[in-house]
Amino acid sequence: MRSSRRGDRLPPEKELAERLGLSRNSLREAVKALELIRVLDVRRGDGTYVTSLDTNLFNGAVAFIVELHQDRSALELFEVRRIREPASGFMAASRILAEELESLRATMEGIDETTGIEDLVALDLNFHRVIGQAAGNEYLGSLVEALSGGTVRARIWRGLTQDHAVARTLAEHQAIADAPELGDAESTRALLTVRISGVEA
């Protein structure tokens, strides 16, 4: 297969998946990610075209996809997060201070549909860090922060491949922040479990 050039139309999905030895689902995910960074242009009903051959963009995207799909450590970290963070949220709901609630709400300010995925993930990390600190347990708080960094790639992937990722994250964060403000520890725990399970899935 010759190298693609800018403006080339890619072969049909079934043919391309067979050539590359990928499942059609994996190919769709890769195409979606490459479309988001403007390497490919997907024209509904017409086909998929090469728009950019910037080596850094292309190689970075491919390395990211391969690494994420072959590395189980992110899934294992999410299993740990699913156990740890709801417990942290439960504790935070009864101990959170007014200034910590302010900090939690501040992580959501200025988020809208124009927010980039990397900025969204940085805000998400900060949101969970504040909850970890509000639990009032120094060891638990530092564990929340230490383990969150290992899931950044998976969070970025979710943002790239899931429709309405910004709106969904914002709605989930608002619901989680409302629960401790009302002193509802059980709801805080349940909402964090749902949030983390969704990203893990």
FIMAR-800268 format. One record per residue (C-alpha): x, y, z; residue in one letter; residue number from 1. Coordinates in steps of 0.05 Angstrom, whole numbers. Each point is the difference from the previous one (the first is absolute). Example, Ala and Ser with C-alpha at 12.3 -4.5 7.8 and 13.67 -1.06 7.14 Angstrom:
BEGIN
rec xx: 246&yy: -90&zz: 156&bake: A&donu: 1
rec xx: 27&yy: 69&zz: -13&bake: S&donu: 2
***
This chain:
BEGIN
rec xx: 0&yy: 0&zz: 0&bake: M&donu: 1
rec xx: 31&yy: 66&zz: -21&bake: R&donu: 2
rec xx: 8&yy: 58&zz: 49&bake: S&donu: 3
rec xx: -60&yy: 46&zz: 5&bake: S&donu: 4
rec xx: 5&yy: 72&zz: -23&bake: R&donu: 5
rec xx: -40&yy: 61&zz: 21&bake: R&donu: 6
rec xx: -68&yy: -2&zz: -34&bake: G&donu: 7
rec xx: 0&yy: -76&zz: -10&bake: D&donu: 8
rec xx: -63&yy: -38&zz: 16&bake: R&donu: 9
rec xx: 9&yy: -60&zz: 46&bake: L&donu: 10
rec xx: -25&yy: -69&zz: -21&bake: P&donu: 11
rec xx: -68&yy: -23&zz: 27&bake: P&donu: 12
rec xx: -2&yy: -17&zz: 74&bake: E&donu: 13
rec xx: -3&yy: -76&zz: -9&bake: K&donu: 14
rec xx: 58&yy: -1&zz: -49&bake: E&donu: 15
rec xx: 43&yy: 47&zz: 42&bake: L&donu: 16
rec xx: -13&yy: -40&zz: 64&bake: A&donu: 17
rec xx: 22&yy: -64&zz: -36&bake: E&donu: 18
rec xx: 63&yy: 33&zz: -28&bake: R&donu: 19
rec xx: 20&yy: 26&zz: 68&bake: L&donu: 20
rec xx: -20&yy: -62&zz: 39&bake: G&donu: 21
rec xx: -48&yy: 38&zz: 45&bake: L&donu: 22
rec xx: -71&yy: -12&zz: 22&bake: S&donu: 23
rec xx: -50&yy: 48&zz: -31&bake: R&donu: 24
rec xx: -15&yy: 29&zz: 69&bake: N&donu: 25
rec xx: 74&yy: 15&zz: 13&bake: S&donu: 26
rec xx: 6&yy: 31&zz: -69&bake: L&donu: 27
rec xx: -61&yy: 45&zz: 12&bake: R&donu: 28
rec xx: 30&yy: 24&zz: 66&bake: E&donu: 29
rec xx: 67&yy: 15&zz: -34&bake: A&donu: 30
rec xx: -34&yy: 37&zz: -57&bake: V&donu: 31
rec xx: -41&yy: 41&zz: 49&bake: K&donu: 32
rec xx: 62&yy: 20&zz: 39&bake: A&donu: 33
rec xx: 38&yy: 18&zz: -65&bake: L&donu: 34
rec xx: -60&yy: 40&zz: -23&bake: E&donu: 35
rec xx: 0&yy: 40&zz: 65&bake: L&donu: 36
rec xx: 73&yy: 20&zz: -9&bake: I&donu: 37
rec xx: -14&yy: 16&zz: -73&bake: R&donu: 38
rec xx: 43&yy: -54&zz: -31&bake: V&donu: 39
rec xx: -63&yy: -29&zz: -34&bake: L&donu: 40
rec xx: -64&yy: 32&zz: -26&bake: D&donu: 41
rec xx: -61&yy: -46&zz: 5&bake: V&donu: 42
rec xx: -53&yy: 21&zz: -50&bake: R&donu: 43
rec xx: -65&yy: -36&zz: 14&bake: R&donu: 44
rec xx: -23&yy: -38&zz: -62&bake: G&donu: 45
rec xx: 63&yy: 18&zz: -38&bake: D&donu: 46
rec xx: 59&yy: -32&zz: 35&bake: G&donu: 47
rec xx: 60&yy: 15&zz: 43&bake: T&donu: 48
rec xx: 56&yy: 45&zz: -26&bake: Y&donu: 49
rec xx: 71&yy: 15&zz: 22&bake: V&donu: 50
rec xx: 5&yy: 74&zz: 19&bake: T&donu: 51
rec xx: 67&yy: 5&zz: 35&bake: S&donu: 52
rec xx: 65&yy: -39&zz: -2&bake: L&donu: 53
rec xx: 33&yy: 36&zz: 58&bake: D&donu: 54
rec xx: 45&yy: -55&zz: 26&bake: T&donu: 55
rec xx: -2&yy: 22&zz: 73&bake: N&donu: 56
rec xx: -76&yy: 2&zz: 1&bake: L&donu: 57
rec xx: -8&yy: -67&zz: -35&bake: F&donu: 58
rec xx: 54&yy: -37&zz: 40&bake: N&donu: 59
rec xx: -24&yy: 29&zz: 66&bake: G&donu: 60
rec xx: -72&yy: -21&zz: -13&bake: A&donu: 61
rec xx: 19&yy: -71&zz: -22&bake: V&donu: 62
rec xx: 47&yy: -10&zz: 59&bake: A&donu: 63
rec xx: -53&yy: 25&zz: 48&bake: F&donu: 64
rec xx: -53&yy: -48&zz: -28&bake: I&donu: 65
rec xx: 45&yy: -61&zz: -1&bake: V&donu: 66
rec xx: 28&yy: 13&zz: 70&bake: E&donu: 67
rec xx: -69&yy: 10&zz: 30&bake: L&donu: 68
rec xx: -30&yy: -62&zz: -31&bake: H&donu: 69
rec xx: 58&yy: -46&zz: 19&bake: Q&donu: 70
rec xx: 11&yy: 26&zz: 71&bake: D&donu: 71
rec xx: -43&yy: -32&zz: 54&bake: R&donu: 72
rec xx: 28&yy: 44&zz: 56&bake: S&donu: 73
rec xx: -51&yy: 55&zz: -13&bake: A&donu: 74
rec xx: -57&yy: -49&zz: 10&bake: L&donu: 75
rec xx: 32&yy: -25&zz: 64&bake: E&donu: 76
rec xx: 7&yy: 71&zz: 25&bake: L&donu: 77
rec xx: -73&yy: 13&zz: -15&bake: F&donu: 78
rec xx: -18&yy: -61&zz: 42&bake: E&donu: 79
rec xx: 38&yy: 31&zz: 58&bake: V&donu: 80
rec xx: -33&yy: 68&zz: -13&bake: R&donu: 81
rec xx: -69&yy: -33&zz: 0&bake: R&donu: 82
rec xx: 14&yy: -26&zz: 71&bake: I&donu: 83
rec xx: 38&yy: 60&zz: 28&bake: R&donu: 84
rec xx: -34&yy: 62&zz: -27&bake: E&donu: 85
rec xx: -72&yy: -15&zz: 20&bake: P&donu: 86
rec xx: 26&yy: -13&zz: 71&bake: A&donu: 87
rec xx: 38&yy: 66&zz: -3&bake: S&donu: 88
rec xx: -63&yy: 36&zz: -24&bake: G&donu: 89
rec xx: -41&yy: -32&zz: 55&bake: F&donu: 90
rec xx: 48&yy: 28&zz: 52&bake: M&donu: 91
rec xx: 5&yy: 68&zz: -34&bake: A&donu: 92
rec xx: -76&yy: 9&zz: 1&bake: A&donu: 93
rec xx: 0&yy: 4&zz: 76&bake: S&donu: 94
rec xx: 66&yy: 39&zz: 8&bake: R&donu: 95
rec xx: 4&yy: 48&zz: -59&bake: I&donu: 96
rec xx: 13&yy: 72&zz: 18&bake: L&donu: 97
rec xx: -33&yy: 61&zz: -32&bake: A&donu: 98
rec xx: 65&yy: 20&zz: -35&bake: E&donu: 99
rec xx: 9&yy: -71&zz: -27&bake: E&donu: 100
rec xx: -70&yy: 2&zz: -28&bake: L&donu: 101
rec xx: 19&yy: 65&zz: -33&bake: E&donu: 102
rec xx: 62&yy: -32&zz: -29&bake: S&donu: 103
rec xx: -41&yy: -59&zz: -26&bake: L&donu: 104
rec xx: -49&yy: 47&zz: -35&bake: R&donu: 105
rec xx: 59&yy: 42&zz: -27&bake: A&donu: 106
rec xx: 25&yy: -61&zz: -39&bake: T&donu: 107
rec xx: -64&yy: 4&zz: -42&bake: M&donu: 108
rec xx: 2&yy: 74&zz: -16&bake: E&donu: 109
rec xx: 10&yy: 18&zz: -73&bake: G&donu: 110
rec xx: -11&yy: -71&zz: -26&bake: I&donu: 111
rec xx: -43&yy: -2&zz: -63&bake: D&donu: 112
rec xx: -1&yy: -34&zz: -68&bake: E&donu: 113
rec xx: 61&yy: 39&zz: -22&bake: T&donu: 114
rec xx: 43&yy: -30&zz: 56&bake: T&donu: 115
rec xx: 56&yy: -43&zz: -27&bake: G&donu: 116
rec xx: 5&yy: -73&zz: 22&bake: I&donu: 117
rec xx: 68&yy: 9&zz: 34&bake: E&donu: 118
rec xx: -26&yy: 61&zz: 38&bake: D&donu: 119
rec xx: -62&yy: -40&zz: 20&bake: L&donu: 120
rec xx: 43&yy: -58&zz: 26&bake: V&donu: 121
rec xx: 44&yy: 49&zz: 40&bake: A&donu: 122
rec xx: -63&yy: 30&zz: 32&bake: L&donu: 123
rec xx: -26&yy: -71&zz: 13&bake: D&donu: 124
rec xx: 65&yy: -18&zz: 36&bake: L&donu: 125
rec xx: -6&yy: 62&zz: 43&bake: N&donu: 126
rec xx: -73&yy: -15&zz: 16&bake: F&donu: 127
rec xx: 17&yy: -69&zz: 27&bake: H&donu: 128
rec xx: 62&yy: 28&zz: 36&bake: R&donu: 129
rec xx: -45&yy: 49&zz: 39&bake: V&donu: 130
rec xx: -47&yy: -56&zz: 20&bake: I&donu: 131
rec xx: 60&yy: -42&zz: 23&bake: G&donu: 132
rec xx: 25&yy: 58&zz: 43&bake: Q&donu: 133
rec xx: -69&yy: 14&zz: 28&bake: A&donu: 134
rec xx: -4&yy: -71&zz: 27&bake: A&donu: 135
rec xx: 46&yy: 25&zz: 55&bake: G&donu: 136
rec xx: 47&yy: -59&zz: -4&bake: N&donu: 137
rec xx: 70&yy: 19&zz: -23&bake: E&donu: 138
rec xx: 19&yy: -70&zz: -24&bake: Y&donu: 139
rec xx: -65&yy: -10&zz: -38&bake: L&donu: 140
rec xx: 6&yy: 69&zz: -32&bake: G&donu: 141
rec xx: 72&yy: -12&zz: -23&bake: S&donu: 142
rec xx: -21&yy: -69&zz: -27&bake: L&donu: 143
rec xx: -56&yy: 32&zz: -41&bake: V&donu: 144
rec xx: 49&yy: 48&zz: -31&bake: E&donu: 145
rec xx: 55&yy: -51&zz: -12&bake: A&donu: 146
rec xx: -45&yy: -51&zz: -35&bake: L&donu: 147
rec xx: -39&yy: 50&zz: -42&bake: S&donu: 148
rec xx: 60&yy: 17&zz: -43&bake: G&donu: 149
rec xx: 3&yy: -71&zz: -26&bake: G&donu: 150
rec xx: -69&yy: 5&zz: -31&bake: T&donu: 151
rec xx: 11&yy: 65&zz: -40&bake: V&donu: 152
rec xx: 9&yy: -36&zz: -67&bake: R&donu: 153
rec xx: -65&yy: -38&zz: 10&bake: A&donu: 154
rec xx: -37&yy: 63&zz: 19&bake: R&donu: 155
rec xx: 25&yy: 36&zz: -62&bake: I&donu: 156
rec xx: -21&yy: -60&zz: -42&bake: W&donu: 157
rec xx: -69&yy: 3&zz: 30&bake: R&donu: 158
rec xx: -5&yy: 74&zz: -16&bake: G&donu: 159
rec xx: 22&yy: -11&zz: -72&bake: L&donu: 160
rec xx: -45&yy: -59&zz: -15&bake: T&donu: 161
rec xx: -63&yy: 15&zz: 40&bake: Q&donu: 162
rec xx: -54&yy: 46&zz: -25&bake: D&donu: 163
rec xx: -16&yy: 61&zz: 44&bake: H&donu: 164
rec xx: 58&yy: -16&zz: 47&bake: A&donu: 165
rec xx: 4&yy: 71&zz: 26&bake: V&donu: 166
rec xx: -74&yy: 7&zz: 15&bake: A&donu: 167
rec xx: -2&yy: -69&zz: 32&bake: R&donu: 168
rec xx: 61&yy: 13&zz: 44&bake: T&donu: 169
rec xx: -28&yy: 67&zz: 22&bake: L&donu: 170
rec xx: -68&yy: -30&zz: 18&bake: A&donu: 171
rec xx: 32&yy: -56&zz: 39&bake: E&donu: 172
rec xx: 46&yy: 48&zz: 38&bake: H&donu: 173
rec xx: -58&yy: 46&zz: 17&bake: Q&donu: 174
rec xx: -41&yy: -58&zz: 28&bake: A&donu: 175
rec xx: 60&yy: -25&zz: 40&bake: I&donu: 176
rec xx: 14&yy: 70&zz: 28&bake: A&donu: 177
rec xx: -74&yy: 10&zz: 20&bake: D&donu: 178
rec xx: -2&yy: -64&zz: 42&bake: A&donu: 179
rec xx: 54&yy: 19&zz: 52&bake: P&donu: 180
rec xx: -28&yy: 71&zz: 2&bake: E&donu: 181
rec xx: -64&yy: -32&zz: 25&bake: L&donu: 182
rec xx: 38&yy: -46&zz: 46&bake: G&donu: 183
rec xx: -24&yy: -61&zz: -39&bake: D&donu: 184
rec xx: 58&yy: -49&zz: 8&bake: A&donu: 185
rec xx: -36&yy: -60&zz: -32&bake: E&donu: 186
rec xx: -17&yy: 39&zz: -62&bake: S&donu: 187
rec xx: 71&yy: 26&zz: -5&bake: T&donu: 188
rec xx: 27&yy: -71&zz: 3&bake: R&donu: 189
rec xx: -51&yy: -26&zz: -51&bake: A&donu: 190
rec xx: 13&yy: 58&zz: -49&bake: L&donu: 191
rec xx: 75&yy: -10&zz: 3&bake: L&donu: 192
rec xx: -8&yy: -74&zz: -12&bake: T&donu: 193
rec xx: -42&yy: 13&zz: -62&bake: V&donu: 194
rec xx: 49&yy: 53&zz: -26&bake: R&donu: 195
rec xx: 62&yy: -43&zz: 7&bake: I&donu: 196
rec xx: -35&yy: -63&zz: -26&bake: S&donu: 197
rec xx: -21&yy: 39&zz: -62&bake: G&donu: 198
rec xx: 71&yy: 22&zz: -16&bake: V&donu: 199
rec xx: 26&yy: -70&zz: 15&bake: E&donu: 200
rec xx: -51&yy: -30&zz: -48&bake: A&donu: 201
***
